[in-house]
Amino acid sequence: MIMHKNSCKIPQCSEDFAMAIRDTLDFFNGKWKLPILSTLMRDSKRFSEIEKIIPKISPRMLSKELRDLELNRMIKRQVYDTIPATVEYEITDYGKSMDTVLFAMYKWGINHRKKIKEK
């Protein structure tokens, strides 16, 4: 039986599905955006606090990733009128929509680590 390109009826077969996955991977490229988002899920944090939670990230990379996350409306940067100025980063409602994805990745990662260590 020959299967025609458009004969698959489940969403995973569609070109839109593949493009949505590609868009997601393109946005979350690299290893820092998801850890940054996860640190902001509970409450807002200053730059130095994020640096301490993610110790291997360079200040330059953290700054770049925070800008990218802000441009993509995942976080917002709040500047307070203090001397010196206080800057905090907090997750937006849109960014909070990643909560279920992050939790699913966390659960999968825990199970994957157990599976690999079973050898």
Residue pairs with C-beta under 8 A, 6 or more apart in sequence:
8 14
11 17
27 33
27 72
28 34
30 65
32 54
32 57
32 61
32 62
32 65
33 65
33 68
33 69
33 74
34 98
34 102
34 105
35 54
35 57
36 50
36 54
36 62
36 65
36 66
36 69
36 75
37 69
37 74
37 75
37 91
37 95
37 98
37 102
38 102
39 45
39 49
39 50
39 53
39 54
40 50
40 75
40 89
40 90
40 91
40 95
41 91
41 96
41 99
41 102
43 90
44 78
44 88
44 89
44 90
44 91
45 53
45 88
45 89
45 90
46 86
46 87
46 88
46 89
47 59
47 62
47 63
47 66
47 87
47 89
50 57
50 62
50 66
50 89
51 57
51 59
51 62
54 62
57 65
66 75
66 77
66 89
69 75
69 95
70 76
70 77
70 89
73 92
73 94
73 95
74 91
74 92
74 94
74 95
74 98
75 89
75 90
75 91
75 92
75 95
76 89
76 90
76 92
77 87
77 88
77 89
78 87
78 88
78 89
78 90
79 85
79 86
79 87
80 86
80 87
80 88
